[in-house]
Amino acid sequence: MKREINPSETSRAQAFNYWMKSPMPMVTITKTFDVTKIYKLSKQKGYKFNMLLCWHIGNYRHRNRLYC
């Protein structure tokens, strides 16, 4: 049995509306990243690329005390 979910009826409706109205993804607002080293590391070590990218962004924010 398939169940269809209407985003406007969920508890995350406001977040979904903000996401739908945003002109661009939040990461591209601040900076464009060269991900060559992260991509190579993910292939060498077998880590997920997205996991490494998220870790590096979070680490950069923490080191430079950038908080939204």
N, C-alpha and C positions, 0 to 999 in steps of 0.2 A: 504494500500500500504506500503510495507516494503522498507526501504531505507538502503543500505549498505554504511558504511563509511570507507574509507581507511585512516588509521592514518597518512600515509605519505603525504596526501593532506590537512591536517588540520593545523591550526596555532600552535598547540601544538606538532607538529611532532618531534622537537628536544627533548622536554621533554619525549615524548614517547620512542624515541630511547635510551635515557639515561636509562630510566626505564627498557627497555627490555634487555639492556646490563649489568645492575648492577648484581653483583654476589650474593647479598643478600639484604633484606630490610634494610633501613637505621637505624631503631631503634635497630636491633640486632648487628649492628656494634659497638655501644658504650657500651651496657650493656644488660644483660638479667634481666628482671623485675619479681619480685614476685608479682603477681596481685591478691593474695588471698583476701586481705582487700578490694580492689576496687571491686572485684566480689561480695563479701558479701554485701558491701554498695549498689551496684546496685540492688541487690535482695531485700534488706530491704526497700530502699527508692523508688524503681520503676524507677530509672534513667537508661538510656541506658549505657551499659558497655563501649562501644566505646567512648562515649562522656566523661565519667569520666576519661578514660585512656588518651585521648588527653589532657584534662584539666590538669591532673597531670604531664604529660610530659612537657607541656608548662609552668606550674608553676615552675617546677624544673629548666628549662632552664632560666626562668626569675630571679629566686632567685640566681642562681649561675652564671648568666651572660654568659651563653654558647650560642654563636651565630655562625651560620654556615657561 
